[in-house]
């Protein structure tokens, strides 16, 4: 299954709830500069699609935005609610919007789990004219010699995992499909970079929340993380990386008259 078809793998898409607390602890926060960009137009009501444990929604709420989260997994939604975020549990594509409209739609590290055609159509329906839509994801480039060492570990213990510590290209599912392009302005792509240093526990905690690791099963994952942790400790105990958040941002155009 290609990366543009990940939304079809529902077991993988809904696997994060099994590690909801760990996800909330280890997944990175959104860059302040990205949040500044999204709040520049002073939106009043936001919709966070695939909100997970509410990490993006909480950041926006702290800036004064009223945010509704949409999440497919009740376990993830429960963590978000514990942080004060209102969440409705449903697939975004079939969620009942009840006629509500939003000034800002966000989706962090989740748009690839949504059907691109149905998702774009739903976003066009619920985003107010002139409103902003932003979907974004995180990736990291681990510095050498750690990257080479981790590559050897995964080649031996989990060869099916092919993307962990390098930059990720935009997939087709993360672009607006042709059928919805009339509804949105041209996409602006922005990249926010920062250097990060993680301990062995922080790194293994983070990668253990990714769906490709979760589908290894508990026994294989535990064994893999034990070797990964030992490798990191042998090389100084820290993972140095260049972290990137890539954001695609567009705005809702007026709907052209029929005919």
C-alpha positions in Angstrom: 0.0 0.0 0.0 1.5 3.3 -1.1 1.7 6.3 1.2 -1.1 8.0 -0.7 -3.4 5.1 0.2 -2.8 5.0 4.0 -6.3 6.2 4.7 -7.5 2.7 3.5 -5.6 1.0 6.3 -8.1 1.6 9.1 -6.5 -0.7 11.6 -3.3 1.3 11.3 -5.1 4.6 11.2 -6.8 3.8 14.5 -3.8 2.2 16.3 -2.7 5.2 18.2 -5.3 4.9 20.9 -3.5 2.0 22.3 -0.6 4.4 23.3 -2.7 7.6 23.8 -0.9 8.8 26.9 2.5 8.1 25.4 1.5 9.9 22.2 0.5 12.9 24.3 3.8 12.9 26.2 6.3 12.4 23.4 4.8 13.9 20.2 6.3 17.4 19.5 4.5 20.6 19.9 3.7 22.8 16.9 6.2 25.6 16.2 5.3 29.0 17.6 5.9 30.6 14.2 3.3 28.3 12.6 0.7 29.1 15.3 1.5 32.8 14.8 0.8 32.4 11.0 -2.5 30.6 11.6 -3.7 33.2 14.2 -2.7 36.2 12.2 -6.2 36.7 10.7 -7.7 36.5 14.2 -10.0 33.5 13.6 -12.8 33.0 16.1 -13.7 29.4 15.7 -11.3 26.5 14.7 -11.7 22.9 13.7 -8.8 20.5 14.4 -9.2 17.5 12.2 -7.7 14.3 13.5 -7.0 16.1 16.7 -5.6 13.0 18.5 -4.8 14.0 22.1 -5.4 17.6 21.3 -1.8 18.9 21.1 -2.6 21.3 18.2 -6.0 22.3 19.6 -4.6 23.1 23.0 -1.9 25.4 21.5 -4.5 27.2 19.5 -6.9 27.4 22.5 -4.2 29.1 24.5 -4.1 31.8 21.9 -7.8 32.5 22.4 -9.3 30.3 19.6 -12.5 28.3 20.3 -11.5 24.9 19.0 -13.6 21.8 18.2 -11.6 18.6 17.6 -12.7 15.7 15.3 -11.1 12.4 16.1 -11.9 8.8 15.1 -10.5 7.1 18.3 -12.4 7.5 21.6 -9.2 6.8 23.6 -7.3 9.7 21.9 -10.4 11.9 22.3 -10.6 11.1 26.0 -7.1 12.5 26.5 -7.9 15.6 24.6 -11.0 16.2 26.6 -9.0 15.8 29.7 -7.0 18.8 28.5 -10.2 20.8 28.1 -10.8 20.3 24.4 -14.3 19.6 23.0 -14.1 16.6 20.8 -16.6 14.8 18.6 -15.7 11.2 17.6 -16.3 10.4 14.0 -14.4 10.1 10.7 -14.0 13.6 9.3 -15.3 12.5 5.9 -18.7 11.4 7.4 -18.8 13.7 10.5 -22.1 15.6 10.9 -21.1 19.2 10.8 -24.7 20.3 11.6 -24.3 23.4 9.4 -21.4 24.8 11.5 -18.7 26.8 9.8 -15.2 27.6 10.9 -12.6 30.3 10.3 -9.7 27.9 10.6 -9.2 24.2 9.9 -6.0 22.5 11.1 -4.8 19.0 10.7 -1.5 18.0 12.3 0.2 14.7 11.3 -3.2 13.2 10.3 -4.3 14.2 6.8 -2.8 11.1 5.2 -5.3 9.1 7.2 -8.2 10.9 5.5 -9.6 10.1 2.1 -8.2 13.0 0.0 -11.3 13.5 -2.1 -13.9 13.2 0.6 -11.8 15.1 3.1 -11.2 18.1 0.8 -14.9 18.2 -0.1 -15.8 18.2 3.6 -13.2 20.9 4.3 -14.6 23.1 1.5 -18.1 22.7 3.0 -17.3 23.7 6.6 -14.6 26.3 6.0 -16.0 29.9 5.9 -15.3 32.0 2.9 -11.9 33.6 3.3 -11.0 31.1 6.1 -7.7 29.3 6.4 -6.9 25.6 6.1 -3.6 24.3 7.2 -2.4 20.7 7.3 1.1 19.9 8.4 3.4 17.1 9.5 6.7 16.6 11.3 9.9 14.9 10.2 13.4 14.7 11.5 16.9 14.2 10.1 19.1 12.5 12.6 22.7 13.5 12.6 25.6 11.1 11.9 26.9 8.8 13.2 23.6 8.0 14.9 21.7 7.8 11.7 23.9 5.1 10.2 23.8 3.2 13.5 20.0 3.2 13.6 19.9 2.2 10.0 21.8 -0.9 10.8 19.6 -1.7 13.7 16.4 -1.4 11.7 17.8 -3.4 8.8 18.4 -6.3 11.2 15.4 -6.1 13.5 12.6 -4.3 11.6 13.5 -4.1 7.9 9.9 -3.3 7.0 10.2 0.1 8.7 11.8 2.3 6.1 11.1 5.9 7.4 12.1 6.9 10.9 14.9 9.5 10.9 14.9 11.2 7.5 12.8 14.0 5.8 9.5 12.9 4.2 8.2 14.0 0.9 4.6 15.3 0.4 2.4 12.5 -0.7 -0.5 12.9 -3.1 -3.0 12.5 -0.3 -1.5 15.7 1.3 -2.3 17.9 -1.6 -5.7 19.3 -2.6 -7.2 16.9 -5.2 -8.1 18.5 -8.6 -11.8 18.1 -7.9 -11.6 20.5 -5.0 -9.1 23.1 -6.3 -11.7 25.6 -7.3 -12.7 25.9 -3.7 -9.3 26.9 -2.4 -6.5 29.4 -3.2 -3.1 28.1 -4.4 -1.3 26.3 -1.6 1.6 28.0 0.2 4.2 25.6 1.5 6.1 26.7 4.6 8.8 24.8 6.5 9.7 25.5 10.1 13.1 24.1 11.3 14.7 23.7 14.7 17.4 21.6 16.3 16.4 19.1 18.9 18.3 16.8 21.2 16.5 13.8 22.7 17.5 11.3 25.3 17.4 7.6 24.6 14.1 7.4 26.5 12.6 10.4 24.7 13.6 9.0 21.3 12.3 5.5 21.9 9.1 6.9 23.5 8.6 9.0 20.3 9.1 6.3 17.7 7.0 3.9 19.7 4.0 6.1 18.9 4.3 5.7 15.2 1.9 3.3 13.4 4.7 1.4 11.6 6.2 0.6 15.0 2.9 -0.3 16.6 2.1 -2.9 14.0 5.2 -4.8 14.8 3.4 -6.2 17.9 4.4 -5.9 21.5 7.1 -8.5 21.5 9.0 -7.3 18.4 8.6 -3.7 19.4 9.9 -4.2 22.9 12.9 -6.1 21.5 13.6 -3.4 18.8 13.4 -0.5 21.3 15.8 -2.3 23.7 18.4 -2.5 20.9 17.7 1.1 19.8 18.1 2.4 23.4 21.3 0.5 23.8 22.6 1.9 20.5 21.9 5.4 21.5 23.5 5.0 25.0 26.6 3.5 23.3 26.9 6.7 21.2 26.6 9.2 24.0 23.0 8.8 25.2 21.5 11.5 23.0 20.0 11.8 19.5 20.7 15.1 17.8 18.4 15.9 14.9 17.2 18.6 12.6 13.4 18.8 13.1 11.1 20.1 10.4 7.4 20.9 10.4 6.1 21.3 6.9 2.8 23.2 6.5 0.5 23.5 3.5 -1.8 26.5 3.8 -4.6 27.7 1.6 -7.8 29.8 1.9 -11.4 29.2 1.0 -12.5 30.9 -2.1 -16.0 32.1 -2.8 -18.1 29.4 -4.5 -18.5 30.4 -8.1 -22.1 30.7 -9.3 -23.5 27.7 -11.2 -23.4 27.8 -15.0 
